[in-house]
Amino acid sequence: MAMARPPWRSKVRLAAMICRSVQGKNWFSPKNINLSASQPRKRVLSYKLLAVYVDDIPSPKDCLYGAFIYSTHPHAHIKGVNFKSSLASKKVITVISAKDIPAGGRNIGSSFPGLGDEALFGDPVSEFAGQNIGVVIAETQKYAYMAAKQAVIEYSTENLEPPILTIEDAIQHDSYFHPPPFLAPKPIGDFEQGMSEADHKILSGEVKLESQYYFYMETQTALAVPDEDNCITIYASTQIPEVTQNVVADCLGIPYHNVRIITRRVGGGFGGKAMKGCHVACACAVAAFKLRRPVRMYLDRKTDMIMAGGRHPMKVKYSVGFKSDGTLTALHLDLGINAGISPDVSPALPSAIVGALKKYNWGALALDVKVCKTNVSSKSAMRGPGDVQGCFIAEAIIEHVASALAADTNTVRRKNLHGFESLTKFYGDAAGEASTYSLVEIFDKLASSPEYRTRAAAVERFNGGSRWKKRGISCVPITYEVRLRPTPGKVSIMNDGSIAVEVGGVEIGQGLYTKVKQMTAYGLAELCSDADGLLDKVRVIQADTLSMIQGGFTGGSTTSETSCEAVRLSCATLVERLKPIKESLESKSGAPAPWKALITQATMASVNLSAQAYWTPDPAFVKYINYGAAVSEVEIDVLTGGTTILRSDLVYDCGQSLNPAVDLGQVEGAFVQGVGFFTNEDYATNADGLVVNDGTWTYKIPTVDTIPKQFNVELINSARDQKRVLSSKASGEPPLLLAASVHCAMREAIRAARKEFKANSPLTFQMDVPATMADVKELCGLDVVERHLQSLTSAAASAAVKA
């Protein structure tokens, strides 16, 4: 990753490597541990608290605690809520419900501007299993939890239609949300003509993708503190402080300036601390407003999993035409998306799905997209929303085509990668300059290398000599379109020369504050000869909706770069103000002006030492595309369905990385989370749509055993592009799509097993997401295992007879 680095970059690399994966609470760095030498035989370990999350904030005086009571029925009248007689029920102070919303307020728990709202309370009808019915308020969090679990809800389904729970049900009942025209993906080319040019056609392909839970380390939490003049301050774990402020104010019926949202950092978000986080903040606010006492909530894992919603389930049917050499001519996609009970961000999903699908030149592309309204919890944005599904759908179709032609899958992939002309046809202005299109180069570097061919041959040899374990290898390319958004930034220099920085973005473990500190030092470096020393003077302070307005939201992978650009503009303003004073001091002394002397002189001259900028992207450049590819090699156990990832090689185009160590951590983390989506994480529900895999006992996130045994990541520096922030690119979400390579490699391993054990079974088969152990075992052939067990039993019986 050879590149010219500013003088401060080497110092922050180590700090970034330490910080990059921190999602939990109260972590400690060796830098902050002191071993006292005064007692050599009894060392005293002291430490400094580094990271304070919402639940670490000491409870204010007279603080109360809340816990949600949620419905277990998907569509029913709520006739009443009672409690089983117990110690916990006697500790209940009150139950907050829709009737406690102040006059002038609204029953609103979340809202995405322009798309729609979701109710805070199910009142008078519960519309999905897992919907909040009320909030138990008690003196301790423990008693609140216990009482909520002992609540007995009385239901009635009189005069109500049966619930709509699946995509098929929604289509049958015409139950849809309709995306606004500007969000709807556009068809490309003439589908009928493309199909007429095809030598072969697949008319009835199908694939399904299920949901995924966020599984952040810090569950949803908030602390609401009532203030004077009908005001309230809320410490919230949220990715969207501004939206949370607006929703809380609408819920309480008060002006926005009466609500202050403060967020220092979030213990993992992945999209789950966006819309879903608003509900907890609103619930605490309603309770605090009514009781005039501080109220806090920290959801237990089970409740969080049941109410979170997660990634969108989908059902896809496709028709595709192609030539005998594998060239695609046309694709028609019937896409059903289960959005849940409210729009949330679901209307934006189709364009993201199609955006990732367009990584291949389909010739012509026709679409029939249905965003289904159902009686299940609202699905929301989750890391790579829509894009990860679109990437997988494309690979499922490509593999189907290759199988139909009995051709090498990578050959079909390579043949249908875009040239720059077709890239522009499919992506428009987002394609950028031809010099920045790096996907073909990346794919060839992996899939066309001698090493890949050697490994593929080794896999084939292994499969020929192994009966109960099979291997597969696959290479998958990705494209990921991101959008730049207006973002504020503020830089203030204190009288002692220390620097306070505010940005609209929130630190959610993605390294935002690290990059912002670096950009501040970089932006002010012209005023200070010791850039590393300047870096130590910078502090990024908490997001505060009354201090930094129009903060927007943290998501979409571009928050870091847009926040950095807003900070750079603020620094440029300060440089312009301070440079004449610096030049004056240096002309008098004949030596570089010390930083502190410069700031002292500026203070005496009444120079404004605070600058704020609101950066807006160039209207001609609001989107760009990220590129990458991955090779994964897996081994499956035919008898158990277990999968081991032997090796994954990732190559990702990070542009001119602002901090390679931070970006490396994002690539690694996103990939592993993607592996969970494609393999282990079964977000199962019961017949009423209530999540039943609601804890780590049944819901399996990736562990050390899931991570590839050999894990190689390379960041490449593509051509510079002055339209991007210092020519950098996003790194938070795009690499998650690379995990599709694991699923594709599993398919190859299963195909090898089917060749050996099921002579008459088709080598083209539907393999949905996630591909759990049970799915792998079934696809390999359950009868294979049964025959093997019977042979062992027969052999044992024969041996016993002979004995």
Secondary structure by P-SEA (a helix, b strand, c coil): cccccccccccaaaaaaaccccccccccccccbbbbcccccbbbbbbbbccccccccccccbbbbbbbbccccccccccccccccccccccccccccccccccccccccccccccccccccccccccccccccbbbbcccaaaaaaaaaabbbbbbccccccccccaaaaaaaccccccccccbbbbcccaaaaaaaccccccccbbbbbbbbccccccccbbbbbbcccbbbbbcccccaaaaaaaaaaaaccccccbbbbbcccccccccccaaaaaaaaaaaaaaaaacbbbbbbbcaaaaaaaccccccbbbbbbbbbcccccccbbbbbbbbbcccccccccaaaaaaaaaaccccccbbbbccccccccccccccccccaaaaaaaaaaaaaaaaaaaacccaaaaaaaacccaaaaaaaccccccccccccaaaaaaaccccaaaaaaaaaaaaaaaccccbbbbbbcccbbbbbbbcbbbbbbbbccccbbbbbccccccccaaaaaaaaaaaaaaccccccaaaaaaabbbbcccccccccccccccccaaaaaaaaaaaaaaaaaaacaaaaaaaaaaacccccaaaaaaaaaaaccccbbbbbcccccccccccccbbbbbbbccccccccccccbbbbbbbccccccaaaaaaaaaaaaaaaaaaacccccccccccccccccccccccccccccccbbbbbbbbcccccccccbbbbcccccccccaaaaaaaaaaaaaaaaccccccccbbbbcccccaaaaaaaacaaaaaaaaaaaaaaaaaaaaac
